[in-house]
Amino acid sequence: MGALTIRVHLLIRGRVQGVGYRWFARDAAAGLGVAGFVRNLPDGRVEIEAEAGSAAVASFVRELKTGLPFARVDEIARSEIAPKGEKDFEIH
């Protein structure tokens, strides 16, 4: 794990459940080398933890804002958390 590795916790609000958003996030993470996870929350939001270099995380968050044609992202709440050294990105 390099010194520039960061991990962020994201809460995404909008029309992000039932539209393939978790699979979209997994594919975007794979393309950028981002580790972590994505899962639906009972309140309709999607929760993501993403870990990689700061540039890759920034690109990942930009892709998440764009979303899918059937999705709508209204807000992404972001906070920095401690990296865990994960290597894979999973759907929970």
PDB file of N, CA, C and O in Angstrom:
ATOM      1  N   MET A   1       0.854  -1.186   0.000  1.00  0.00           N
ATOM      2  CA  MET A   1       0.000   0.000   0.000  1.00  0.00           C
ATOM      3  C   MET A   1       0.890   1.235   0.000  1.00  0.00           C
ATOM      4  O   MET A   1       1.708   1.418   0.901  1.00  0.00           O
ATOM      5  N   GLY A   2       0.729   2.077  -1.008  1.00  0.00           N
ATOM      6  CA  GLY A   2       1.566   3.251  -1.131  1.00  0.00           C
ATOM      7  C   GLY A   2       1.133   4.373  -0.211  1.00  0.00           C
ATOM      8  O   GLY A   2       0.020   4.370   0.315  1.00  0.00           O
ATOM      9  N   ALA A   3       2.032   5.338  -0.023  1.00  0.00           N
ATOM     10  CA  ALA A   3       1.756   6.454   0.883  1.00  0.00           C
ATOM     11  C   ALA A   3       0.597   7.310   0.380  1.00  0.00           C
ATOM     12  O   ALA A   3      -0.045   8.004   1.169  1.00  0.00           O
ATOM     13  N   LEU A   4       0.327   7.270  -0.913  1.00  0.00           N
ATOM     14  CA  LEU A   4      -0.732   8.104  -1.473  1.00  0.00           C
ATOM     15  C   LEU A   4      -2.090   7.417  -1.522  1.00  0.00           C
ATOM     16  O   LEU A   4      -3.050   7.985  -2.041  1.00  0.00           O
ATOM     17  N   THR A   5      -2.183   6.199  -0.986  1.00  0.00           N
ATOM     18  CA  THR A   5      -3.447   5.482  -0.985  1.00  0.00           C
ATOM     19  C   THR A   5      -4.405   6.142  -0.001  1.00  0.00           C
ATOM     20  O   THR A   5      -4.046   6.430   1.141  1.00  0.00           O
ATOM     21  N   ILE A   6      -5.624   6.374  -0.464  1.00  0.00           N
ATOM     22  CA  ILE A   6      -6.660   6.935   0.399  1.00  0.00           C
ATOM     23  C   ILE A   6      -7.881   6.016   0.343  1.00  0.00           C
ATOM     24  O   ILE A   6      -8.017   5.205  -0.573  1.00  0.00           O
ATOM     25  N   ARG A   7      -8.763   6.152   1.327  1.00  0.00           N
ATOM     26  CA  ARG A   7     -10.027   5.420   1.341  1.00  0.00           C
ATOM     27  C   ARG A   7     -11.114   6.413   1.696  1.00  0.00           C
ATOM     28  O   ARG A   7     -10.969   7.205   2.627  1.00  0.00           O
ATOM     29  N   VAL A   8     -12.204   6.365   0.945  1.00  0.00           N
ATOM     30  CA  VAL A   8     -13.322   7.260   1.212  1.00  0.00           C
ATOM     31  C   VAL A   8     -14.586   6.450   1.452  1.00  0.00           C
ATOM     32  O   VAL A   8     -14.768   5.360   0.909  1.00  0.00           O
ATOM     33  N   HIS A   9     -15.443   7.010   2.274  1.00  0.00           N
ATOM     34  CA  HIS A   9     -16.770   6.461   2.539  1.00  0.00           C
ATOM     35  C   HIS A   9     -17.746   7.380   1.828  1.00  0.00           C
ATOM     36  O   HIS A   9     -17.742   8.592   2.041  1.00  0.00           O
ATOM     37  N   LEU A  10     -18.591   6.791   0.974  1.00  0.00           N
ATOM     38  CA  LEU A  10     -19.537   7.566   0.172  1.00  0.00           C
ATOM     39  C   LEU A  10     -20.957   7.103   0.453  1.00  0.00           C
ATOM     40  O   LEU A  10     -21.221   5.903   0.527  1.00  0.00           O
ATOM     41  N   LEU A  11     -21.859   8.044   0.606  1.00  0.00           N
ATOM     42  CA  LEU A  11     -23.283   7.766   0.696  1.00  0.00           C
ATOM     43  C   LEU A  11     -23.947   8.481  -0.475  1.00  0.00           C
ATOM     44  O   LEU A  11     -23.896   9.707  -0.575  1.00  0.00           O
ATOM     45  N   ILE A  12     -24.567   7.708  -1.356  1.00  0.00           N
ATOM     46  CA  ILE A  12     -25.112   8.243  -2.593  1.00  0.00           C
ATOM     47  C   ILE A  12     -26.631   8.233  -2.510  1.00  0.00           C
ATOM     48  O   ILE A  12     -27.250   7.200  -2.255  1.00  0.00           O
ATOM     49  N   ARG A  13     -27.214   9.401  -2.731  1.00  0.00           N
ATOM     50  CA  ARG A  13     -28.666   9.563  -2.643  1.00  0.00           C
ATOM     51  C   ARG A  13     -29.213   9.903  -4.018  1.00  0.00           C
ATOM     52  O   ARG A  13     -28.595  10.655  -4.771  1.00  0.00           O
ATOM     53  N   GLY A  14     -30.362   9.355  -4.341  1.00  0.00           N
ATOM     54  CA  GLY A  14     -31.029   9.598  -5.615  1.00  0.00           C
ATOM     55  C   GLY A  14     -31.753   8.339  -6.044  1.00  0.00           C
ATOM     56  O   GLY A  14     -32.146   7.526  -5.208  1.00  0.00           O
ATOM     57  N   ARG A  15     -31.929   8.177  -7.334  1.00  0.00           N
ATOM     58  CA  ARG A  15     -32.519   6.936  -7.855  1.00  0.00           C
ATOM     59  C   ARG A  15     -31.349   6.004  -8.180  1.00  0.00           C
ATOM     60  O   ARG A  15     -30.891   5.935  -9.320  1.00  0.00           O
ATOM     61  N   VAL A  16     -30.876   5.288  -7.155  1.00  0.00           N
ATOM     62  CA  VAL A  16     -29.667   4.481  -7.286  1.00  0.00           C
ATOM     63  C   VAL A  16     -29.882   3.024  -6.880  1.00  0.00           C
ATOM     64  O   VAL A  16     -28.926   2.249  -6.842  1.00  0.00           O
ATOM     65  N   GLN A  17     -31.103   2.648  -6.581  1.00  0.00           N
ATOM     66  CA  GLN A  17     -31.407   1.248  -6.292  1.00  0.00           C
ATOM     67  C   GLN A  17     -32.378   0.736  -7.347  1.00  0.00           C
ATOM     68  O   GLN A  17     -33.287   1.450  -7.769  1.00  0.00           O
ATOM     69  N   GLY A  18     -32.174  -0.511  -7.768  1.00  0.00           N
ATOM     70  CA  GLY A  18     -33.047  -1.120  -8.770  1.00  0.00           C
ATOM     71  C   GLY A  18     -32.744  -0.689 -10.195  1.00  0.00           C
ATOM     72  O   GLY A  18     -33.552  -0.914 -11.096  1.00  0.00           O
ATOM     73  N   VAL A  19     -31.583  -0.069 -10.409  1.00  0.00           N
ATOM     74  CA  VAL A  19     -31.216   0.414 -11.748  1.00  0.00           C
ATOM     75  C   VAL A  19     -29.844  -0.093 -12.203  1.00  0.00           C
ATOM     76  O   VAL A  19     -29.321   0.368 -13.217  1.00  0.00           O
ATOM     77  N   GLY A  20     -29.256  -1.042 -11.457  1.00  0.00           N
ATOM     78  CA  GLY A  20     -27.947  -1.578 -11.822  1.00  0.00           C
ATOM     79  C   GLY A  20     -26.774  -0.742 -11.337  1.00  0.00           C
ATOM     80  O   GLY A  20     -25.650  -0.913 -11.810  1.00  0.00           O
ATOM     81  N   TYR A  21     -27.027   0.158 -10.400  1.00  0.00           N
ATOM     82  CA  TYR A  21     -25.980   1.086  -9.963  1.00  0.00           C
ATOM     83  C   TYR A  21     -24.816   0.371  -9.279  1.00  0.00           C
ATOM     84  O   TYR A  21     -23.663   0.760  -9.465  1.00  0.00           O
ATOM     85  N   ARG A  22     -25.102  -0.676  -8.484  1.00  0.00           N
ATOM     86  CA  ARG A  22     -24.008  -1.383  -7.807  1.00  0.00           C
ATOM     87  C   ARG A  22     -23.080  -2.049  -8.819  1.00  0.00           C
ATOM     88  O   ARG A  22     -21.861  -2.036  -8.649  1.00  0.00           O
ATOM     89  N   TRP A  23     -23.654  -2.630  -9.869  1.00  0.00           N
ATOM     90  CA  TRP A  23     -22.826  -3.269 -10.901  1.00  0.00           C
ATOM     91  C   TRP A  23     -22.043  -2.221 -11.675  1.00  0.00           C
ATOM     92  O   TRP A  23     -20.883  -2.434 -12.028  1.00  0.00           O
ATOM     93  N   PHE A  24     -22.681  -1.091 -11.937  1.00  0.00           N
ATOM     94  CA  PHE A  24     -21.985   0.029 -12.578  1.00  0.00           C
ATOM     95  C   PHE A  24     -20.787   0.463 -11.728  1.00  0.00           C
ATOM     96  O   PHE A  24     -19.696   0.683 -12.255  1.00  0.00           O
ATOM     97  N   ALA A  25     -20.991   0.587 -10.410  1.00  0.00           N
ATOM     98  CA  ALA A  25     -19.908   0.997  -9.508  1.00  0.00           C
ATOM     99  C   ALA A  25     -18.789  -0.040  -9.508  1.00  0.00           C
ATOM    100  O   ALA A  25     -17.611   0.316  -9.524  1.00  0.00           O
ATOM    101  N   ARG A  26     -19.154  -1.323  -9.489  1.00  0.00           N
ATOM    102  CA  ARG A  26     -18.138  -2.389  -9.501  1.00  0.00           C
ATOM    103  C   ARG A  26     -17.314  -2.326 -10.783  1.00  0.00           C
ATOM    104  O   ARG A  26     -16.089  -2.438 -10.735  1.00  0.00           O
ATOM    105  N   ASP A  27     -17.969  -2.149 -11.921  1.00  0.00           N
ATOM    106  CA  ASP A  27     -17.256  -2.082 -13.197  1.00  0.00           C
ATOM    107  C   ASP A  27     -16.362  -0.843 -13.275  1.00  0.00           C
ATOM    108  O   ASP A  27     -15.240  -0.916 -13.776  1.00  0.00           O
ATOM    109  N   ALA A  28     -16.861   0.296 -12.777  1.00  0.00           N
ATOM    110  CA  ALA A  28     -16.053   1.518 -12.769  1.00  0.00           C
ATOM    111  C   ALA A  28     -14.832   1.334 -11.878  1.00  0.00           C
ATOM    112  O   ALA A  28     -13.731   1.754 -12.236  1.00  0.00           O
ATOM    113  N   ALA A  29     -15.020   0.711 -10.721  1.00  0.00           N
ATOM    114  CA  ALA A  29     -13.906   0.462  -9.802  1.00  0.00           C
ATOM    115  C   ALA A  29     -12.869  -0.449 -10.451  1.00  0.00           C
ATOM    116  O   ALA A  29     -11.669  -0.199 -10.344  1.00  0.00           O
ATOM    117  N   ALA A  30     -13.326  -1.500 -11.120  1.00  0.00           N
ATOM    118  CA  ALA A  30     -12.401  -2.435 -11.770  1.00  0.00           C
ATOM    119  C   ALA A  30     -11.572  -1.720 -12.830  1.00  0.00           C
ATOM    120  O   ALA A  30     -10.373  -1.968 -12.958  1.00  0.00           O
ATOM    121  N   GLY A  31     -12.207  -0.835 -13.586  1.00  0.00           N
ATOM    122  CA  GLY A  31     -11.505  -0.119 -14.637  1.00  0.00           C
ATOM    123  C   GLY A  31     -10.469   0.864 -14.125  1.00  0.00           C
ATOM    124  O   GLY A  31      -9.532   1.220 -14.839  1.00  0.00           O
ATOM    125  N   LEU A  32     -10.641   1.302 -12.888  1.00  0.00           N
ATOM    126  CA  LEU A  32      -9.733   2.298 -12.316  1.00  0.00           C
ATOM    127  C   LEU A  32      -8.793   1.727 -11.263  1.00  0.00           C
ATOM    128  O   LEU A  32      -7.962   2.455 -10.719  1.00  0.00           O
ATOM    129  N   GLY A  33      -8.911   0.434 -10.970  1.00  0.00           N
ATOM    130  CA  GLY A  33      -8.066  -0.173  -9.953  1.00  0.00           C
ATOM    131  C   GLY A  33      -8.435   0.227  -8.538  1.00  0.00           C
ATOM    132  O   GLY A  33      -7.568   0.331  -7.671  1.00  0.00           O
ATOM    133  N   VAL A  34      -9.725   0.452  -8.300  1.00  0.00           N
ATOM    134  CA  VAL A  34     -10.216   0.862  -6.992  1.00  0.00           C
ATOM    135  C   VAL A  34     -10.700  -0.369  -6.230  1.00  0.00           C
ATOM    136  O   VAL A  34     -11.395  -1.215  -6.793  1.00  0.00           O
ATOM    137  N   ALA A  35     -10.334  -0.472  -4.959  1.00  0.00           N
ATOM    138  CA  ALA A  35     -10.779  -1.564  -4.095  1.00  0.00           C
ATOM    139  C   ALA A  35     -11.876  -1.040  -3.154  1.00  0.00           C
ATOM    140  O   ALA A  35     -12.060   0.167  -2.997  1.00  0.00           O
ATOM    141  N   GLY A  36     -12.596  -1.986  -2.536  1.00  0.00           N
ATOM    142  CA  GLY A  36     -13.609  -1.611  -1.560  1.00  0.00           C
ATOM    143  C   GLY A  36     -14.884  -2.393  -1.756  1.00  0.00           C
ATOM    144  O   GLY A  36     -14.852  -3.571  -2.113  1.00  0.00           O
ATOM    145  N   PHE A  37     -16.025  -1.730  -1.519  1.00  0.00           N
ATOM    146  CA  PHE A  37     -17.306  -2.407  -1.669  1.00  0.00           C
ATOM    147  C   PHE A  37     -18.411  -1.407  -1.961  1.00  0.00           C
ATOM    148  O   PHE A  37     -18.258  -0.200  -1.774  1.00  0.00           O
ATOM    149  N   VAL A  38     -19.535  -1.951  -2.427  1.00  0.00           N
ATOM    150  CA  VAL A  38     -20.753  -1.178  -2.645  1.00  0.00           C
ATOM    151  C   VAL A  38     -21.913  -2.007  -2.120  1.00  0.00           C
ATOM    152  O   VAL A  38     -21.926  -3.229  -2.270  1.00  0.00           O
ATOM    153  N   ARG A  39     -22.893  -1.343  -1.503  1.00  0.00           N
ATOM    154  CA  ARG A  39     -24.093  -2.041  -1.045  1.00  0.00           C
ATOM    155  C   ARG A  39     -25.265  -1.073  -0.958  1.00  0.00           C
ATOM    156  O   ARG A  39     -25.095   0.135  -0.791  1.00  0.00           O
ATOM    157  N   ASN A  40     -26.454  -1.644  -1.076  1.00  0.00           N
ATOM    158  CA  ASN A  40     -27.680  -0.877  -0.888  1.00  0.00           C
ATOM    159  C   ASN A  40     -27.943  -0.724   0.597  1.00  0.00           C
ATOM    160  O   ASN A  40     -27.631  -1.616   1.387  1.00  0.00           O
ATOM    161  N   LEU A  41     -28.516   0.406   0.974  1.00  0.00           N
ATOM    162  CA  LEU A  41     -28.955   0.632   2.345  1.00  0.00           C
ATOM    163  C   LEU A  41     -30.483   0.602   2.388  1.00  0.00           C
ATOM    164  O   LEU A  41     -31.136   0.898   1.387  1.00  0.00           O
ATOM    165  N   PRO A  42     -31.052   0.249   3.534  1.00  0.00           N
ATOM    166  CA  PRO A  42     -32.513   0.153   3.635  1.00  0.00           C
ATOM    167  C   PRO A  42     -33.252   1.459   3.329  1.00  0.00           C
ATOM    168  O   PRO A  42     -34.417   1.426   2.935  1.00  0.00           O
ATOM    169  N   ASP A  43     -32.590   2.610   3.506  1.00  0.00           N
ATOM    170  CA  ASP A  43     -33.248   3.898   3.282  1.00  0.00           C
ATOM    171  C   ASP A  43     -33.213   4.355   1.821  1.00  0.00           C
ATOM    172  O   ASP A  43     -33.626   5.474   1.518  1.00  0.00           O
ATOM    173  N   GLY A  44     -32.722   3.498   0.907  1.00  0.00           N
ATOM    174  CA  GLY A  44     -32.706   3.844  -0.514  1.00  0.00           C
ATOM    175  C   GLY A  44     -31.392   4.399  -1.024  1.00  0.00           C
ATOM    176  O   GLY A  44     -31.215   4.565  -2.231  1.00  0.00           O
ATOM    177  N   ARG A  45     -30.468   4.689  -0.118  1.00  0.00           N
ATOM    178  CA  ARG A  45     -29.156   5.166  -0.545  1.00  0.00           C
ATOM    179  C   ARG A  45     -28.255   3.977  -0.881  1.00  0.00           C
ATOM    180  O   ARG A  45     -28.569   2.830  -0.562  1.00  0.00           O
ATOM    181  N   VAL A  46     -27.133   4.275  -1.531  1.00  0.00           N
ATOM    182  CA  VAL A  46     -26.088   3.290  -1.783  1.00  0.00           C
ATOM    183  C   VAL A  46     -24.861   3.739  -1.002  1.00  0.00           C
ATOM    184  O   VAL A  46     -24.499   4.916  -1.005  1.00  0.00           O
ATOM    185  N   GLU A  47     -24.225   2.776  -0.332  1.00  0.00           N
ATOM    186  CA  GLU A  47     -23.011   3.035   0.437  1.00  0.00           C
ATOM    187  C   GLU A  47     -21.828   2.418  -0.299  1.00  0.00           C
ATOM    188  O   GLU A  47     -21.893   1.283  -0.771  1.00  0.00           O
ATOM    189  N   ILE A  48     -20.750   3.184  -0.388  1.00  0.00           N
ATOM    190  CA  ILE A  48     -19.527   2.716  -1.041  1.00  0.00           C
ATOM    191  C   ILE A  48     -18.343   3.080  -0.168  1.00  0.00           C
ATOM    192  O   ILE A  48     -18.276   4.180   0.380  1.00  0.00           O
ATOM    193  N   GLU A  49     -17.406   2.144  -0.044  1.00  0.00           N
ATOM    194  CA  GLU A  49     -16.069   2.465   0.446  1.00  0.00           C
ATOM    195  C   GLU A  49     -15.129   2.189  -0.711  1.00  0.00           C
ATOM    196  O   GLU A  49     -15.174   1.119  -1.317  1.00  0.00           O
ATOM    197  N   ALA A  50     -14.279   3.156  -1.016  1.00  0.00           N
ATOM    198  CA  ALA A  50     -13.390   3.062  -2.163  1.00  0.00           C
ATOM    199  C   ALA A  50     -11.973   3.405  -1.736  1.00  0.00           C
ATOM    200  O   ALA A  50     -11.739   4.396  -1.045  1.00  0.00           O
ATOM    201  N   GLU A  51     -11.026   2.563  -2.162  1.00  0.00           N
ATOM    202  CA  GLU A  51      -9.622   2.727  -1.774  1.00  0.00           C
ATOM    203  C   GLU A  51      -8.709   2.594  -2.986  1.00  0.00           C
ATOM    204  O   GLU A  51      -8.790   1.618  -3.732  1.00  0.00           O
ATOM    205  N   ALA A  52      -7.848   3.575  -3.172  1.00  0.00           N
ATOM    206  CA  ALA A  52      -6.869   3.585  -4.264  1.00  0.00           C
ATOM    207  C   ALA A  52      -6.039   4.853  -4.109  1.00  0.00           C
ATOM    208  O   ALA A  52      -6.130   5.555  -3.102  1.00  0.00           O
ATOM    209  N   GLY A  53      -5.228   5.133  -5.126  1.00  0.00           N
ATOM    210  CA  GLY A  53      -4.524   6.403  -5.148  1.00  0.00           C
ATOM    211  C   GLY A  53      -5.529   7.545  -5.266  1.00  0.00           C
ATOM    212  O   GLY A  53      -6.645   7.343  -5.744  1.00  0.00           O
ATOM    213  N   SER A  54      -5.147   8.719  -4.840  1.00  0.00           N
ATOM    214  CA  SER A  54      -6.088   9.843  -4.809  1.00  0.00           C
ATOM    215  C   SER A  54      -6.646  10.182  -6.191  1.00  0.00           C
ATOM    216  O   SER A  54      -7.816  10.547  -6.302  1.00  0.00           O
ATOM    217  N   ALA A  55      -5.838  10.071  -7.241  1.00  0.00           N
ATOM    218  CA  ALA A  55      -6.332  10.378  -8.592  1.00  0.00           C
ATOM    219  C   ALA A  55      -7.378   9.352  -9.037  1.00  0.00           C
ATOM    220  O   ALA A  55      -8.389   9.718  -9.635  1.00  0.00           O
ATOM    221  N   ALA A  56      -7.136   8.067  -8.745  1.00  0.00           N
ATOM    222  CA  ALA A  56      -8.097   7.029  -9.121  1.00  0.00           C
ATOM    223  C   ALA A  56      -9.404   7.195  -8.360  1.00  0.00           C
ATOM    224  O   ALA A  56     -10.479   7.026  -8.934  1.00  0.00           O
ATOM    225  N   VAL A  57      -9.324   7.525  -7.072  1.00  0.00           N
ATOM    226  CA  VAL A  57     -10.542   7.739  -6.279  1.00  0.00           C
ATOM    227  C   VAL A  57     -11.313   8.938  -6.826  1.00  0.00           C
ATOM    228  O   VAL A  57     -12.538   8.888  -6.927  1.00  0.00           O
ATOM    229  N   ALA A  58     -10.617  10.005  -7.178  1.00  0.00           N
ATOM    230  CA  ALA A  58     -11.288  11.183  -7.734  1.00  0.00           C
ATOM    231  C   ALA A  58     -11.998  10.837  -9.043  1.00  0.00           C
ATOM    232  O   ALA A  58     -13.127  11.273  -9.266  1.00  0.00           O
ATOM    233  N   SER A  59     -11.348  10.060  -9.908  1.00  0.00           N
ATOM    234  CA  SER A  59     -11.975   9.637 -11.164  1.00  0.00           C
ATOM    235  C   SER A  59     -13.183   8.750 -10.900  1.00  0.00           C
ATOM    236  O   SER A  59     -14.203   8.877 -11.579  1.00  0.00           O
ATOM    237  N   PHE A  60     -13.083   7.858  -9.925  1.00  0.00           N
ATOM    238  CA  PHE A  60     -14.179   6.965  -9.554  1.00  0.00           C
ATOM    239  C   PHE A  60     -15.390   7.772  -9.088  1.00  0.00           C
ATOM    240  O   PHE A  60     -16.515   7.505  -9.508  1.00  0.00           O
ATOM    241  N   VAL A  61     -15.162   8.748  -8.228  1.00  0.00           N
ATOM    242  CA  VAL A  61     -16.271   9.578  -7.731  1.00  0.00           C
ATOM    243  C   VAL A  61     -16.910  10.360  -8.880  1.00  0.00           C
ATOM    244  O   VAL A  61     -18.130  10.521  -8.910  1.00  0.00           O
ATOM    245  N   ARG A  62     -16.109  10.843  -9.817  1.00  0.00           N
ATOM    246  CA  ARG A  62     -16.673  11.544 -10.987  1.00  0.00           C
ATOM    247  C   ARG A  62     -17.576  10.609 -11.787  1.00  0.00           C
ATOM    248  O   ARG A  62     -18.657  11.009 -12.218  1.00  0.00           O
ATOM    249  N   GLU A  63     -17.135   9.354 -11.989  1.00  0.00           N
ATOM    250  CA  GLU A  63     -17.969   8.390 -12.718  1.00  0.00           C
ATOM    251  C   GLU A  63     -19.249   8.085 -11.956  1.00  0.00           C
ATOM    252  O   GLU A  63     -20.312   7.939 -12.560  1.00  0.00           O
ATOM    253  N   LEU A  64     -19.158   7.988 -10.632  1.00  0.00           N
ATOM    254  CA  LEU A  64     -20.348   7.709  -9.828  1.00  0.00           C
ATOM    255  C   LEU A  64     -21.373   8.821  -9.953  1.00  0.00           C
ATOM    256  O   LEU A  64     -22.576   8.557  -9.937  1.00  0.00           O
ATOM    257  N   LYS A  65     -20.916  10.062 -10.079  1.00  0.00           N
ATOM    258  CA  LYS A  65     -21.838  11.201 -10.225  1.00  0.00           C
ATOM    259  C   LYS A  65     -22.578  11.133 -11.551  1.00  0.00           C
ATOM    260  O   LYS A  65     -23.748  11.506 -11.632  1.00  0.00           O
ATOM    261  N   THR A  66     -21.897  10.658 -12.592  1.00  0.00           N
ATOM    262  CA  THR A  66     -22.518  10.529 -13.911  1.00  0.00           C
ATOM    263  C   THR A  66     -23.561   9.428 -13.896  1.00  0.00           C
ATOM    264  O   THR A  66     -24.667   9.603 -14.408  1.00  0.00           O
ATOM    265  N   GLY A  67     -23.208   8.291 -13.309  1.00  0.00           N
ATOM    266  CA  GLY A  67     -24.152   7.191 -13.153  1.00  0.00           C
ATOM    267  C   GLY A  67     -24.547   6.549 -14.468  1.00  0.00           C
ATOM    268  O   GLY A  67     -23.834   6.629 -15.469  1.00  0.00           O
ATOM    269  N   LEU A  68     -25.691   5.918 -14.435  1.00  0.00           N
ATOM    270  CA  LEU A  68     -26.258   5.206 -15.572  1.00  0.00           C
ATOM    271  C   LEU A  68     -27.416   5.985 -16.159  1.00  0.00           C
ATOM    272  O   LEU A  68     -27.914   6.914 -15.522  1.00  0.00           O
ATOM    273  N   PRO A  69     -27.864   5.629 -17.372  1.00  0.00           N
ATOM    274  CA  PRO A  69     -29.009   6.336 -17.954  1.00  0.00           C
ATOM    275  C   PRO A  69     -30.270   6.288 -17.090  1.00  0.00           C
ATOM    276  O   PRO A  69     -31.034   7.253 -17.061  1.00  0.00           O
ATOM    277  N   PHE A  70     -30.498   5.166 -16.382  1.00  0.00           N
ATOM    278  CA  PHE A  70     -31.717   5.040 -15.581  1.00  0.00           C
ATOM    279  C   PHE A  70     -31.529   5.494 -14.144  1.00  0.00           C
ATOM    280  O   PHE A  70     -32.494   5.547 -13.381  1.00  0.00           O
ATOM    281  N   ALA A  71     -30.308   5.820 -13.766  1.00  0.00           N
ATOM    282  CA  ALA A  71     -30.015   6.277 -12.404  1.00  0.00           C
ATOM    283  C   ALA A  71     -30.060   7.799 -12.353  1.00  0.00           C
ATOM    284  O   ALA A  71     -29.975   8.483 -13.373  1.00  0.00           O
ATOM    285  N   ARG A  72     -30.196   8.303 -11.135  1.00  0.00           N
ATOM    286  CA  ARG A  72     -30.111   9.750 -10.918  1.00  0.00           C
ATOM    287  C   ARG A  72     -29.393   9.958  -9.587  1.00  0.00           C
ATOM    288  O   ARG A  72     -29.881   9.518  -8.546  1.00  0.00           O
ATOM    289  N   VAL A  73     -28.254  10.615  -9.613  1.00  0.00           N
ATOM    290  CA  VAL A  73     -27.497  10.891  -8.399  1.00  0.00           C
ATOM    291  C   VAL A  73     -27.811  12.319  -7.969  1.00  0.00           C
ATOM    292  O   VAL A  73     -27.500  13.279  -8.674  1.00  0.00           O
ATOM    293  N   ASP A  74     -28.435  12.440  -6.792  1.00  0.00           N
ATOM    294  CA  ASP A  74     -28.769  13.762  -6.259  1.00  0.00           C
ATOM    295  C   ASP A  74     -27.677  14.309  -5.352  1.00  0.00           C
ATOM    296  O   ASP A  74     -27.454  15.518  -5.295  1.00  0.00           O
ATOM    297  N   GLU A  75     -26.996  13.409  -4.641  1.00  0.00           N
ATOM    298  CA  GLU A  75     -25.986  13.861  -3.689  1.00  0.00           C
ATOM    299  C   GLU A  75     -25.016  12.722  -3.392  1.00  0.00           C
ATOM    300  O   GLU A  75     -25.411  11.559  -3.309  1.00  0.00           O
ATOM    301  N   ILE A  76     -23.743  13.073  -3.234  1.00  0.00           N
ATOM    302  CA  ILE A  76     -22.739  12.132  -2.745  1.00  0.00           C
ATOM    303  C   ILE A  76     -22.086  12.773  -1.524  1.00  0.00           C
ATOM    304  O   ILE A  76     -21.370  13.768  -1.634  1.00  0.00           O
ATOM    305  N   ALA A  77     -22.349  12.180  -0.356  1.00  0.00           N
ATOM    306  CA  ALA A  77     -21.689  12.626   0.879  1.00  0.00           C
ATOM    307  C   ALA A  77     -20.391  11.837   1.004  1.00  0.00           C
ATOM    308  O   ALA A  77     -20.394  10.608   0.932  1.00  0.00           O
ATOM    309  N   ARG A  78     -19.296  12.540   1.188  1.00  0.00           N
ATOM    310  CA  ARG A  78     -17.962  11.907   1.182  1.00  0.00           C
ATOM    311  C   ARG A  78     -17.225  12.211   2.473  1.00  0.00           C
ATOM    312  O   ARG A  78     -17.220  13.346   2.949  1.00  0.00           O
ATOM    313  N   SER A  79     -16.598  11.173   3.039  1.00  0.00           N
ATOM    314  CA  SER A  79     -15.701  11.371   4.171  1.00  0.00           C
ATOM    315  C   SER A  79     -14.498  10.455   3.996  1.00  0.00           C
ATOM    316  O   SER A  79     -14.610   9.356   3.452  1.00  0.00           O
ATOM    317  N   GLU A  80     -13.351  10.922   4.464  1.00  0.00           N
ATOM    318  CA  GLU A  80     -12.120  10.129   4.369  1.00  0.00           C
ATOM    319  C   GLU A  80     -12.038   9.208   5.572  1.00  0.00           C
ATOM    320  O   GLU A  80     -12.329   9.613   6.697  1.00  0.00           O
ATOM    321  N   ILE A  81     -11.639   7.964   5.329  1.00  0.00           N
ATOM    322  CA  ILE A  81     -11.446   6.989   6.396  1.00  0.00           C
ATOM    323  C   ILE A  81     -10.085   6.313   6.187  1.00  0.00           C
ATOM    324  O   ILE A  81      -9.436   6.509   5.159  1.00  0.00           O
ATOM    325  N   ALA A  82      -9.670   5.525   7.163  1.00  0.00           N
ATOM    326  CA  ALA A  82      -8.350   4.876   7.093  1.00  0.00           C
ATOM    327  C   ALA A  82      -8.353   3.763   6.044  1.00  0.00           C
ATOM    328  O   ALA A  82      -9.284   2.959   5.999  1.00  0.00           O
ATOM    329  N   PRO A  83      -7.315   3.710   5.198  1.00  0.00           N
ATOM    330  CA  PRO A  83      -7.192   2.610   4.240  1.00  0.00           C
ATOM    331  C   PRO A  83      -7.105   1.259   4.948  1.00  0.00           C
ATOM    332  O   PRO A  83      -6.576   1.154   6.055  1.00  0.00           O
ATOM    333  N   LYS A  84      -7.634   0.226   4.286  1.00  0.00           N
ATOM    334  CA  LYS A  84      -7.633  -1.127   4.850  1.00  0.00           C
ATOM    335  C   LYS A  84      -6.696  -2.070   4.087  1.00  0.00           C
ATOM    336  O   LYS A  84      -6.489  -3.206   4.514  1.00  0.00           O
ATOM    337  N   GLY A  85      -6.137  -1.621   2.981  1.00  0.00           N
ATOM    338  CA  GLY A  85      -5.229  -2.457   2.215  1.00  0.00           C
ATOM    339  C   GLY A  85      -5.925  -3.505   1.360  1.00  0.00           C
ATOM    340  O   GLY A  85      -5.305  -4.492   0.965  1.00  0.00           O
ATOM    341  N   GLU A  86      -7.197  -3.304   1.073  1.00  0.00           N
ATOM    342  CA  GLU A  86      -7.934  -4.260   0.241  1.00  0.00           C
ATOM    343  C   GLU A  86      -7.457  -4.196  -1.207  1.00  0.00           C
ATOM    344  O   GLU A  86      -6.922  -3.184  -1.660  1.00  0.00           O
ATOM    345  N   LYS A  87      -7.664  -5.302  -1.922  1.00  0.00           N
ATOM    346  CA  LYS A  87      -7.248  -5.381  -3.316  1.00  0.00           C
ATOM    347  C   LYS A  87      -8.424  -5.570  -4.277  1.00  0.00           C
ATOM    348  O   LYS A  87      -8.268  -5.373  -5.482  1.00  0.00           O
ATOM    349  N   ASP A  88      -9.591  -5.947  -3.768  1.00  0.00           N
ATOM    350  CA  ASP A  88     -10.752  -6.227  -4.620  1.00  0.00           C
ATOM    351  C   ASP A  88     -11.885  -5.267  -4.321  1.00  0.00           C
ATOM    352  O   ASP A  88     -11.913  -4.621  -3.274  1.00  0.00           O
ATOM    353  N   PHE A  89     -12.821  -5.183  -5.258  1.00  0.00           N
ATOM    354  CA  PHE A  89     -14.026  -4.385  -5.066  1.00  0.00           C
ATOM    355  C   PHE A  89     -15.207  -5.340  -5.175  1.00  0.00           C
ATOM    356  O   PHE A  89     -15.343  -6.048  -6.173  1.00  0.00           O
ATOM    357  N   GLU A  90     -16.057  -5.366  -4.160  1.00  0.00           N
ATOM    358  CA  GLU A  90     -17.141  -6.336  -4.087  1.00  0.00           C
ATOM    359  C   GLU A  90     -18.504  -5.671  -3.948  1.00  0.00           C
ATOM    360  O   GLU A  90     -18.633  -4.559  -3.435  1.00  0.00           O
ATOM    361  N   ILE A  91     -19.512  -6.388  -4.423  1.00  0.00           N
ATOM    362  CA  ILE A  91     -20.896  -5.999  -4.181  1.00  0.00           C
ATOM    363  C   ILE A  91     -21.354  -6.764  -2.950  1.00  0.00           C
ATOM    364  O   ILE A  91     -21.263  -7.992  -2.919  1.00  0.00           O
ATOM    365  N   HIS A  92     -21.836  -6.072  -1.954  1.00  0.00           N
ATOM    366  CA  HIS A  92     -22.354  -6.706  -0.727  1.00  0.00           C
ATOM    367  C   HIS A  92     -23.863  -6.702  -0.750  1.00  0.00           C
ATOM    368  O   HIS A  92     -24.496  -7.187   0.187  1.00  0.00           O
TER     369      HIS A  92
END
